[in-house]
Amino acid sequence: MARAATTTDMFSAVAEPWRRRLLDILAGGERSVTELVNATKLSQPQVSKHLRVLREVGAVEVRDDGRQRVYRLSGPALKPVHDWVRRFEATWSERFNRLDEVLDELQQQEETDAGSDE
């Protein structure tokens, strides 16, 4: 089965690290293209290219503010990614809890061993 084009697939669109970086920045609120260029140190055409892909999949919305274009996140469009990642939350929480237990046991053993050396 052929993979969906990046411009129509939210998962492919957010797989690109610079697009995730732009989403991270926009999570803090609306930003103009110039602000995004300054924050990423990418060229304006590169930022615009990534924003176009994010806009086409619905991850961001744009509005004109005078001569500037201002971008913001579109939370509902990112929900499928959130829902997919959330499926793994319980597994990772359980694994981290088990790791904490092992580390606690090791620390207690280390303290016990240090106390018996005295």
C-alpha positions as CSV (number, residue, x, y, z in Angstrom):
1,M,0.0,0.0,0.0
2,A,1.4,3.4,-1.0
3,R,2.1,5.9,1.8
4,A,0.0,9.0,1.8
5,A,1.6,12.2,0.6
6,T,3.0,14.4,3.3
7,T,0.6,17.1,2.5
8,T,-2.4,14.9,3.2
9,D,-1.2,12.9,6.2
10,M,-0.9,14.5,9.6
11,F,1.5,11.8,10.8
12,S,3.9,12.2,8.0
13,A,3.7,16.0,8.3
14,V,4.7,16.0,12.0
15,A,7.4,13.3,11.4
16,E,9.7,16.0,10.1
17,P,11.7,17.5,12.9
18,W,11.6,21.2,11.8
19,R,7.8,21.0,11.5
20,R,7.6,19.6,15.1
21,R,9.9,22.5,16.1
22,L,7.5,25.0,14.5
23,L,4.5,23.3,16.3
24,D,6.5,23.6,19.6
25,I,7.0,27.3,19.1
26,L,3.3,27.8,18.1
27,A,2.2,26.0,21.2
28,G,3.3,29.2,23.0
29,G,0.9,31.3,21.0
30,E,0.5,33.0,17.6
31,R,3.7,33.9,15.7
32,S,4.4,35.7,12.5
33,V,6.6,34.1,9.8
34,T,9.4,36.5,10.7
35,E,9.2,35.4,14.4
36,L,9.3,31.8,13.3
37,V,12.3,32.4,11.1
38,N,14.1,34.1,14.0
39,A,13.2,31.3,16.4
40,T,14.4,28.5,14.1
41,K,17.2,30.2,12.2
42,L,15.8,28.6,9.0
43,S,15.4,30.8,5.9
44,Q,12.1,32.4,5.2
45,P,11.4,30.1,2.2
46,Q,12.1,27.0,4.3
47,V,9.8,28.1,7.1
48,S,7.1,29.0,4.6
49,K,7.4,25.5,3.0
50,H,7.0,23.8,6.3
51,L,4.1,26.0,7.3
52,R,2.4,25.3,4.0
53,V,2.6,21.5,4.7
54,L,1.3,22.1,8.3
55,R,-1.5,24.3,7.0
56,E,-2.5,21.7,4.3
57,V,-2.9,19.0,6.9
58,G,-4.8,21.3,9.2
59,A,-2.2,21.5,12.0
60,V,-2.0,25.3,11.8
61,E,-4.2,28.1,10.8
62,V,-3.2,31.4,9.4
63,R,-4.6,34.9,9.4
64,D,-3.5,38.1,7.8
65,D,-2.5,40.9,10.2
66,G,-1.7,43.9,8.1
67,R,1.3,42.8,5.9
68,Q,2.1,39.9,8.1
69,R,0.8,36.4,8.1
70,V,0.3,35.1,11.7
71,Y,0.1,31.4,12.4
72,R,-1.4,29.5,15.3
73,L,-2.0,25.8,16.2
74,S,-5.2,24.0,15.3
75,G,-5.6,21.7,18.3
76,P,-8.5,19.6,16.9
77,A,-6.4,18.7,13.8
78,L,-3.6,17.4,16.0
79,K,-6.0,15.2,18.0
80,P,-5.4,12.0,15.9
81,V,-1.7,12.2,16.8
82,H,-2.5,12.8,20.4
83,D,-4.9,9.9,20.5
84,W,-2.4,7.6,18.9
85,V,0.4,8.5,21.3
86,R,-1.9,8.3,24.3
87,R,-2.3,4.6,23.6
88,F,1.3,4.1,24.7
89,E,1.0,6.2,27.9
90,A,-0.1,3.3,30.1
91,T,2.6,1.0,28.9
92,W,5.4,3.6,29.4
93,S,4.0,4.6,32.8
94,E,4.0,1.0,33.9
95,R,7.6,0.6,32.7
96,F,8.8,3.7,34.4
97,N,7.1,2.6,37.6
98,R,8.8,-0.7,37.4
99,L,12.1,1.0,36.8
100,D,11.6,3.3,39.8
101,E,10.9,0.1,41.9
102,V,14.2,-1.5,40.7
103,L,16.1,1.7,41.4
104,D,14.7,2.0,44.9
105,E,15.6,-1.7,45.6
106,L,19.2,-1.1,44.3
107,Q,19.5,2.1,46.4
108,Q,18.2,0.2,49.5
109,Q,20.7,-2.6,48.8
110,E,23.5,-0.2,48.4
111,E,22.6,1.5,51.7
112,T,22.4,-1.8,53.4
113,D,25.8,-2.9,52.0
114,A,27.4,0.4,53.0
115,G,26.0,0.0,56.6
116,S,27.4,-3.5,56.9
117,D,30.9,-2.3,56.0
118,E,31.1,0.0,59.0
